[in-house]
Amino acid sequence: MRWSNHLAQLCVFASVLLVPFVAQAASEDDPWESINRPIYTFNDVVDTYALKPLAQGYQFVTPQFLEDGIHNMFRNVGDVTNLANNILQAKPAAAGVDTARLIFNTTFGLLGFIDVGTKMGLQRSDEDFGQTLGYWGVGSGPYVMLPLLGPSTLRDAPSKYVDGYTGPYPYIHDVPVRNSIFGLNIVDTRASLLSAEKLISGDKYTFIRNAYLQNREFKVKDGQIEDDF
């Protein structure tokens, strides 16, 4: 479940590359940088020598249609988390879209292998419990780099535990099956981020920190970020 939440954060990092932000220092949000940087270095080593090679091999041997379908299936499962948090944020319209996506993708989309919902104009949400807390006014707190789990904040880190119960892993009691699905999810998500790496510039730690913090602010406020100029 912990690795699953790390994947969710990696997906957030990928999506932030589509959000304009100023790559400025954020030291005031990172008072624990002296601890966070060594943890980031450890995570980067694990990724460089384990996750990334696995993802590259998976992408090399897997036909594109199959890779897309597997990715869609995991996103379909993730719509349960989106639905739960849209309900908690009192967003009935978004929750209705999430419900419709789950129904159409699970049935007509062959358990989500085909993203029928998006083709029908039902746009996917991207919500989690950290955003829910932020929506109701809970501050993010300091930036935190978690071992193996990646970038987070004092608010978002414990929220991962709550989101874990909206995923499938706590309810799969067959350990080999659970671990197989779990591992495939990790590799598939890492593979989906390979093309985004070339957009990283400058100090990687600072880039990822700023990207994460800016993206979380953007998502908590549903894109309604005030212009400082």
Phi, psi and omega in degrees: 000326180293316178298324179300319179291326175300321180295321178300320179290326176295324176295322177299317180299319180297318183291332183292339179294347177264358183253122179297136175206157179270123183280074182251163179297144180229038185300331179293338177266357186229061182291345181257029184302325181296336176266321184295322183296314177298324178293320177299317180300317177300312180300320182294322177296315178300318180293316184297319187257355180230292187295311184297314177300321177298317181295320179295319177294318178299316181293327181291320186266346185264125176302147185302318182296325179287319177299316179297318181295317178297317179299318178297322180296318178292324176294325178296318175297321179294340178294340176295318177296318178300315180298312182301317183282330173293326175294315180295334178269007178057049177244080186298324181295312180296321178296324177295320177295317178301317180297315180297318179299315180299317182294308184290319181290323181288324182271287183289337181267013177057061180064024177097359180302324175248128181278077181295323183302313180296320178297334179273359180091011178269098186284139184284138173277169174218083186237153174209175187290331175298319176294324179298315177298317178296323179300324180267016169100004179281124181292157184287329185075185183295155175291141181224130172259114184268140176302125179069330183274340176088202186292143179198190173222173180297332176280316188284329185301305179291340179293336178299325181296318179296313180298332180303331182278353173264358176264176186277337193298322179295344186252001176261109186268346175279107188298313178300320179295314180300315182293325179294314178296318180301312180295320178296322178299316179300309184293318180298316181293319178296322179297325182290347181260355185301318183289342182277344186298328183293346180275350179285133180224155179071206179293119186298319181299312181295319180300311182294320178299309181296320179298316181296311183296318180294320181293321179296319178298317180299316184286320179300322182266013179053038177082000182269068181266127180287141178283128182280352184260000000 
